[in-house]
Amino acid sequence: MSMTAQDSSDPTMSEINVTPLVDVMLVLLIIFMVTAPLMQQGVEVDLPKTQAAPLDEVNDKTLVLSLTKDKKVFIGKVEVPYAELEDKLRFNERIKQKKEIYMEADRTLPYGFVVDVMAIMKRAGVEQLGMLTESPPLEEKEEK
C-alpha cells in the first residue's frame, strides 16, 4: 500500500478567488451612492402630513422661521414685518454663524408666498433650509 504526498504545484485550487466579487460589490456600492441622492429629489405635495422621523437637532438654539395662515412671519416667537424680513435675517447672528434655518409653514399658504420667503432667506445668506412638518395622528398611521 503506497501513500503519496500531495504535490504543492498541483494546478487545481481548492480556494475561491473573491477578488472579482469584491470588485463587483464596490462598483455596485458606488452606483448606489451616486444615485441615492438623485432619487430623493421628489417632493410630497402634502408635506405637513409626512411620517418623517423627528429631528434631534431642533432645540432652543435652532432658528425657526414660522409662516402662519394669515401670512404673518415669525422668527422664533417674535413677529417680523414681511418688508423687514431680509434685513432681520441678514443681521441675525445665528444665521451669520451657521447659515442654517428651519421653516414651518401653514399648509394652506399659497406656494408662491412660501417660495418668495425662501428667496428672501437665500438673499439674506441662508445656505441650508430645513422644512418642519408634523406627524399624522396615530389613527391615520394605523389605517395605512
Secondary structure as UniProt FT lines:
FT   TURN            8..9
FT   HELIX           19..39
FT   TURN            40..41
FT   TURN            45..46
FT   HELIX           47..49
FT   TURN            60..61
FT   STRAND          64..67
FT   TURN            69..70
FT   STRAND          73..75
FT   TURN            76..77
FT   STRAND          78..80
FT   HELIX           82..84
FT   HELIX           85..90
FT   HELIX           93..98
FT   STRAND          100..105
FT   TURN            107..108
FT   HELIX           111..123
FT   TURN            124..125
FT   STRAND          128..131
FT   HELIX           138..143
//
